Amino acid sequence: MTYWSWETFLEAFPIIFEGLKITLGLTVVSYLLALTAGFIWLILESTPSRVFNFIIYWIREFIRSTPPLVQIFFLYFAWPMVPYVGTSFTPFVAAMLALGIHFSTYISEVYRSGIESVEKGQWEASTALNFSTRDKWMKIVLPQALPPTIPMLGNYLIILFKEVPLAATIGVVGILSIARSYGAQTWSYIEPLTIVAILFLVLSYPSALLIRALENKMNRRFEKKQKKVKVVE
């Protein structure tokens, strides 16, 4: 039986810390994909065809309702076997696609709620002023729709960061994979896994505090806006 060793901890820390580049890199690219794909889901569900919208809705719901780990396994192990369209992905790309597409289904709903929060009068005013579709969205809708979504988008970034270790199951060499490898070589798991937990805590907790501060700021701004509306009425 092995016990806690500060010597092992200090030896393992720089080794595991090297894997942080992969973990953070996968988080960033997956999140960027999720932000982009979220808009695509929103556009696809806004077509004039009800049948097409219905199909897209249930595809999105299927992706959102299945575990990310299953989707990672499917893209890495099963997708290459799909006839005609199947192709092999590297572990990093498979994890990026699975996590990015999975979280895009949630982010599309965040976008939708932000757009629906824009008052009807703003849409009518942009039409009355004869704004082009591009100007309507860039100058009127998005400047009002995006700020309220920032706290929720930040929360999903933190959740995604915590889901990235799932990529270790297909061989992505992040901090968890390195910690497991170090433990297998030295028969000391407590120190490397504690390092992984500390790194996730150090990176995610301050981010959570920042998101909470942004959320409080947005709530105060919304309350001020509501007071102004009441005064005008």
VENVEN-V493353 format. One record per helix or strand of 2 or more residues. SS is the DSSP state (@ for helix, = for strand). FROM is the first residue (numbers start at 0). TO is the last residue. Records with the same first field share a line. If there is no record, write none. Layout:
SS = FROM-TO ; FROM-TO
This chain:
@ = 5-16 ; 19-43 ; 49-64 ; 67-80 ; 90-115 ; 119-127 ; 132-144 ; 146-169 ; 174-185 ; 189-231
